[in-house]
Amino acid sequence: MSSSPYYPEPISVIARDGLPVTVQVRKRNLRVSEIVNTWRIEEEWWREPISRLYFFLELENGARLTLFVEKGHWYRQNWV
């Protein structure tokens, strides 16, 4: 996989009832203070299907980031 900022990177998340409550950023566990938005992407049925649940979060330190969960694994989606 390329090191392009467009590619998602694995991230450590503690979830409760399928929702992220704690995210590890730079070796620090930060609480999620708000789930700003959620959306689902299901596409590319003609190749390998993609089914992702996205979360746009605000963390306790004020940082905002986008995560998604796919097949039980969490990833940080980097946008440029």
C-alpha positions as CSV (number, residue, x, y, z in Angstrom):
1,M,0.0,0.0,0.0
2,S,1.2,3.5,-0.8
3,S,2.2,6.1,1.8
4,S,-0.2,8.6,0.2
5,P,-2.2,10.6,2.7
6,Y,-5.4,9.4,0.9
7,Y,-5.0,5.9,2.2
8,P,-6.5,5.0,5.6
9,E,-4.3,3.9,8.4
10,P,-5.1,1.4,11.2
11,I,-6.0,3.0,14.5
12,S,-6.7,1.7,18.0
13,V,-10.2,2.4,19.1
14,I,-12.3,1.4,22.2
15,A,-15.9,1.1,21.1
16,R,-19.1,0.7,23.1
17,D,-22.2,-0.6,21.3
18,G,-20.4,0.0,18.0
19,L,-19.6,3.6,18.7
20,P,-16.1,4.9,19.3
21,V,-15.5,6.2,22.9
22,T,-11.7,6.3,23.1
23,V,-9.1,6.7,20.3
24,Q,-5.4,6.3,20.5
25,V,-3.6,9.3,19.0
26,R,0.2,9.6,19.2
27,K,0.3,6.9,22.0
28,R,-2.3,8.8,24.0
29,N,-5.8,7.6,24.7
30,L,-8.2,10.4,24.1
31,R,-12.0,10.3,24.9
32,V,-14.5,11.1,22.2
33,S,-16.3,14.2,23.3
34,E,-18.7,14.3,20.3
35,I,-19.7,12.3,17.3
36,V,-20.3,15.1,14.9
37,N,-21.5,13.0,12.0
38,T,-21.8,9.4,10.8
39,W,-22.4,8.0,7.3
40,R,-22.1,4.6,5.6
41,I,-20.4,3.8,2.3
42,E,-21.4,0.7,0.4
43,E,-20.0,0.5,-3.1
44,E,-17.8,-1.2,-5.7
45,W,-20.1,-4.2,-6.0
46,W,-18.5,-5.0,-9.3
47,R,-15.1,-5.7,-7.5
48,E,-14.7,-6.5,-3.9
49,P,-17.5,-4.9,-2.0
50,I,-16.8,-2.1,0.4
51,S,-19.0,-1.6,3.5
52,R,-17.7,1.1,5.9
53,L,-19.3,3.0,8.7
54,Y,-17.7,6.5,9.0
55,F,-17.5,8.7,12.1
56,F,-16.4,12.4,12.2
57,L,-15.3,12.9,15.8
58,E,-14.2,15.6,18.1
59,L,-11.8,14.5,20.8
60,E,-11.5,15.8,24.3
61,N,-8.4,17.9,23.3
62,G,-10.5,19.6,20.5
63,A,-8.9,17.7,17.6
64,R,-11.3,16.4,14.9
65,L,-10.7,13.3,12.9
66,T,-12.5,10.9,10.6
67,L,-12.6,7.2,11.4
68,F,-14.3,4.2,9.9
69,V,-14.9,0.6,10.9
70,E,-14.8,-2.1,8.3
71,K,-15.1,-5.8,9.0
72,G,-14.4,-5.1,12.7
73,H,-11.2,-3.2,12.1
74,W,-10.8,0.6,12.7
75,Y,-9.0,3.0,10.5
76,R,-8.3,6.7,10.4
77,Q,-9.2,8.3,7.1
78,N,-6.7,11.0,6.1
79,W,-8.1,13.7,3.9
80,V,-5.8,16.2,2.2
